[in-house]
Amino acid sequence: MSGRPVVLFDLDGTLVDSAPDLAGAANDLRAAHGLAPLPLAALRPMVGAGARGMVGIAFGVLPDDPRFDGLKNDFLARYADRLLHSTRVFDTVAPVLDALDHAGLTWGIVTNKAMRFAAPLVDGLGLSGRARVLIAGDTTPHAKPHPEPLLEAARRLGVHARACAYVGDDHRDMLAGRAAGMATLAAAWGYLGQGEPVHAWGADQVLSSPSELLQWLEVA
């Protein structure tokens, strides 16, 4: 990519490790229903799928199940109570963000997380003054894998989508990035879901560690 690209990041599993709090909320809800907790290893891969994924793995229900909406609402209420208990910026991501700031590169966040969770999370982790844009799952009428959230981020930053790279840990991130005309970088340190392996997502590059983003940008 020529010039100085704008880097857009997914949030959960890419910038921040929110699995402990999301899994904790799921297990809190299981306990309320008389069920034993599930290990973090079983819940972690589905964090990228949000409430749908967490309720699905915790209770074995799909969105068309009549119990789903009630379980989802109860899960989200519990998650709101523990939003920042254990969630942290990944230790290996923090120096990468420092390097981007030092190099004067613009970066932002595009997540499917609803703004009522994304904004306080980003603010509580000290990222709101650094990320130049925050697009949530309800900022536009569409969520990823639709490209509109990424295109909206580019519009708000005043850049063309082709001047952006999108980094994410879910196949949907790569689909959205390609549809938006952005370079796509798969974050192999993230949650990755339970679908196709990361190398099958069609990303322009698979990053095994956050530091490889700096090599790709040539600002290391």
N, C-alpha and C positions, 0 to 999 in steps of 0.2 A: 504494500500500500504506500503510495507516494504522499508526501506532505506530512503534516502532524495530525494523526488520526485522533478522533474522539473515541474513548473507550466507554462502552456501556456494559454494565454488569447486571446479571441476575442477582438476587439478594440471598435467599436461603440456599445454603449449600455451595454458594460461589463466593460471596463476600463474608457471610456470617454462618456460624455453626449454631443453628437454632434447634437442632434435633433434640437436645435434652429437654427443652421446654415444651416443644410440640409433643414429644413422646410422653412427657410427664402429664400433660393435659389429657392425652388419650388414656393413660393408665389411671388417672384420677376418675375419668368417666367410667372406665371398666370397673373400678372399685365400687362406684356408686350403683353399678348393676350387679354387684356380687361376683365379679369375675377377677381372677388372679391377674397380676401385671404381666405384660409381655416384655421380653428383653429389648433393650435399646437396639440391638443388632437386627431384630425383626421389624422394628418400626422405622429405623433410620432411612432405608432406601425409599420409602414412600413420602418423606417429608416434602419433597419437591412438588408433590401432587396436592399439597395443601389439605384443607379439611376433608375434601373428597377422598384423598388417599389415606389419611389417618383414620377416618371413620371406617373406611373400607377394610383396612388391614386389622383394625381393632375389633370390629364387630362383624366382618364378613358380609357387609351390605353394600349394595350399589345405589346410585342416586334414584333409581326407579323403585326402590323398596319403600313401602309406606312409612317405615321407621326412620328413613334416612334424614329427613329435614329436622326432626326433633333431635336426633343424635348430633347432627352437625351444629345446630344452635347451642346445644349444651356443651359440645366440645369447644366451640369458639368462646363461650363465656368463661370456661375454665382456662383456656389459653390466654385470654385477656388478663386474667389475674396473675399469670406467671410469665408475662411477655419477656421480661428482662432478668429473670431469676438466674439463669445459667447461660443465656445466649451471649456469644462473644464474636468479635471479628476473628476469623481464623488467624492463628499466630503467624502462619506463612504468608498471609495476604497483607497484613499490616505494613510490612516494609515495602511491598509493591505499591501500595497506595502512597506511601511516603515518597517513593521514587517518582511516581507520576506527578505528584504535587511539585517536587523539586525540579522536575523537567518542564514544568509549566504546561503539562498536558491536561486537557479537559476530560473529566470522567463523570459519569452519572449512573443512575440505577433505574432499571426497568424490571419490575416484578409483577407476578400475578397476585401477590398478597394484597388484600384490601387496604386502602389508605388508612383506615382507622387503626390498623396494626402496623403498617409499614412506616408511617410518619413518626409515631412515638418510638419505634424500634430504632430507626435510623438516627433520630435525635438523641436517644438515650445512649447510643454507642459512639456519639461524637462525630457522626458522619454528615450530619445535615449541613454543617457549615463548609463542607469540602465537596460533596457531590453537587454538581451544577444543575442537576435535574433529578427529580424523583417521579417516575411514572408508576402508578399502582394498577392493580388488576381492574379497578373500577374507575380509572381516570378517563378511559375511552369506552365506547360501547362494546369493544372487543377485548379479549384477553389473548395472550399467547396460546396457541401457535399462530394466531392471526398477526400480521405484521403491524397493525395500526398502533399499538403501544410504542413500538420502536420508531415508527415514522413520526409519532407525536413528540418523542424525545428529541429527535433530530430537528423538528420544526421549532421547538422551544429553545433549542441551542443555536438556531440560526445556521445550521449546517446541512449539507446534503447527506442523505442516507449513505451514499457511497463513500463518504468521508469517515464513516463510523465502523467500529468493530464491536461485535457483541460477544460477551463471554458468559457462558451458562453451563449448568450441570445437568440439563435435561434435554431429551431429544426435541421437545417442543421449542426449546430455545434456538436450536439450530434451524428448525423449520421456519420460525419467525424471522430469524436473522437473514436467512437466504431469501425469503419472500420480500423482505424489506430492501434487499440489495446490499446488505452489509457483509463484511467479512465475519466469519463465524469461527469461534474458538471454544472448544469443549473443555470444560473444567473437570478433569478426571479425578480431582481430589474431592469432588462433591458427592451428592447422594445417588445420582445416576438412575434411579428408578429400577423397575424390574422388567423392562422391555429389552430391546436390542442392546448389545454391548456398545460402549461409547465409540469404538472405532468404526462402527457401522452407521453412525449418524450422518455421515457426509459433511462433517465440519471441515473447514479449510485447514485447521490444525487442531490436534488434540494436545492439550497442555497437561503434562503429568504433574506439574507443580506450578504454583503461582509465579515463581521467578522466571519461568519460561515465557511468560507474557512480556517481560522486560526484554528478553532476547528477541522475541518476535518484533517488538517495537524498536529494538536497538537503542534502548535508553539505559541498559544495565550499567 
